[in-house]
Amino acid sequence: MGADSSGIDVVVFDYGDVISLSPAREDRAKMEELAGVPADGLWSAYWSERRAYDQGMGAAEYWSRVAARAGADWDPATLHGLWALDVGSWLHVRADTARVLGLLGQRGVRTALLSNAPSDISGALRNAPVMAGFDALFFSSELGVCKPEAEIYEHVLGELGTAPQRTAFIDDREENVLAAERLGIAAHHYSGDEGMVSFLTGHGLLEAPGSPAAPAVRP
């Protein structure tokens, strides 16, 4: 298909909380039970060390740092269990977003993924069925830099061979959206599938609502 009527020829998607569901409460509860420390302390430590993990830190070091911050003394089996629960919790996807990806593929729209994700999750995603239609996958852990640093967007544009004004970007974090917009990328702050569909339709990348090929998105 190539570029659409508005000049966009590639759509770059975030993964977490855009394509994926947020980790379910049940998954978080299992991690809290296994960790055996106060939940607030666990999640504070989890997110405090996450950026380094997303930039390529190994799982053993990451979970050891989380343990130190949370005041825990986890044995190797517990560390492994937390790792397994964590990775699995991020692998559930939104049915409506997956449907939109399929429709873009049918229309010949190029798509790419740009995710702040540790290597343990990126490795799983490279073999995930929902990723099969993407033209390219970019992960912070493989590039050594995270969104919203300009360098990671510039790398993606260079690898895709496209200009900022010919690129659309969808992410759930405002700072990542603003960073893309500063480079001239048409960016959308994801807060639900309905808004995302409107954004893509407005750029001529999806059929207008009411047409036979329009995506059916649950309110």
N, C-alpha and C positions, 0 to 999 in steps of 0.2 A: 504493500500500500504506500509506503514512504511517508512523507510529511502530510499532515492534515491541512485543511484550509486555513487554519490560524498559524501555521508555520511550525507546529510542534511535531517532531519526528521520533521522540523517544520519551517514555515515561519512566521515571526512577522512583521506586517504592522503598519506603522503610519496611522493616519486618515487624519488630515488636510492637504490639498494640495497634497495628495497621493490618498486616496480613495475619499475624498471630492473635489469638485471644490472650488476655492477661492471665497469668497463672491463677488457676482456680483456688478458691478458699480451701478446698480439700487438700490440694497439693501443698499449700503453705502450712496447713495444720500438721501434715505429716512431717514436714521439715522441722517445725517447731517442736513436735514431740520427740523426734530423733535427736535434735540438738540438745534438749534438756536444759536450756537457758531461757531467761525471760525473753519473750517475743520481741519486745522493743529493742533490746540489746542485740538480738540476732539480726534483725533487719537493718538496724543502724550500721552494724559492722558489714553486713552483706553489701549495702549500697556504697559505703565509704570506700571500699576496695574495688568496686566494680569497674571503674574506668581503667585501672591498670590491667585487670583481667580482660577487658574488651580490647586493650591494645596489645595483647599477646602474652601476658603472664600465664604460666602454667597453672593447671587446676590445683595441684598439690600445694603450691605456694599460696595461691589465692585463698584456699580454704584454711590453710594454716594461719594466714593473716586475719581472716575472719574470726577464727578461734581465739587468737590473741586479743583482738578488740572486744570480743564478747565475753572474755574471761572463762573460756571453755578449755577443757583438756580432752579433746576427742581422739579416740584410738583410730587406727587406719581404716577399720571397717566402717566406723561412723562417718569419717571423712568421705569415704567412697559412697556411702549411702546418701549423704547430703548432696554430693556431686550428681549422682544419678537422678535423684528427685528433682534437683534444680534443672538439669538439662531437659528432662522429660516434661517439666511444667511449661516450657516455652515452645513445645512442638505442636500444640493444638491450634488449628487455624479457623478463621472466620469463614463460614460457608459463603456469605454474600460477597466478600472480597475475593475469594477464590473464583466465584462465578464471574466477577468483573474481569479478572485476569484472563479467564478463558475467552471472554467476548473480545477483549483487546487482541488476543492472539488470533482469533478468527478474522478480525479486520486487518490483520497484518501490521499492527502497531508494534514497534519495537519496545521492549520493556527490560528494565534492569533493576537489580536489588542493591541497595546501599544500607548496610546494617552495622550498627555498633554491636558486635557480638563476639564472645570469646571463641577460641578455636574449637572447643568441644561442641558448641552449638553450630558453628559454621560448617564443621565437618558433617554433622547430621543433615543439615539443610542442603548441602551440595548433592545429596542423594535422595532428597525428599520429592515425592510426586508433585507437590504444588509448585516446585521450582522448575519443573521440566520445560515450561514454556518461555522462561526468561532467556534473553539474549546474552546477558552477562550478570555475574554475581560478584559483589564487592563487599568485603568484610573488614572491619577495623582491625581485627586481630591479625589479619594477613598483611595489612598495609602499615600497621604500627602507628596509626593516627585515627582519632575519632571525630565524628561530627560533634560540634559545629565548626571545627577548624576548616578554614578555606582550602587548605591543601588537599583534603580528601575529596571535595567536590571537583576541584581542578583536575585531580587524577582521573576521576570518573569521566569527566567531559573529554579529556584527552584520549582515554581508552575507547570510549564510544565514538570518537571522531565527530562530535557534535558541538555546536555553539550553545552558550547559555540560553539565548533567546529561542532556541529550537528545542529546549528541554523542559519538561514538566517534572516536578518533584512533589511527593506526598509523604508527610511525616507527622507524627502526633505530638512532637515536641516543638514548642514555639521557637526556641533558640535555634533549632536546626532549620526551621522554615525561614526565619529571618536571615540566617547566614546564606542560605541559597538565594534568597531574593537580592541580597547585596551584590551577588555575582551576576545578576540579571536573569536568573532562572525563574520561570513561572512556577511558584510554589503554592501548595495548599496545606493548610493546617488541619489535619485529619481529626475529626471529632465524631465520626459516624459514617456509615456507607452512603447515606442519602446525600450528604454534602460532597463526598468524593465523586459520586456519580454526576452530580450537577457540575462540578468542576471539569470533569472529563468530557461531559456532553457539551459544555460551553466552548471547549476547544475543538469540537468536532471529532473527538476520538471515540465517542459512543453514540448510538442512535438516540434521538430525542425521545422523551417519555411518551408512551402510547404507541410507538412503532413496534412491529412484531419482534424486532431484534433488541429492543431496549431491555436493560437488566431489570429483573424483578427483585427489588430490595425491600426487605421487611422494615416497617417503620420502627 
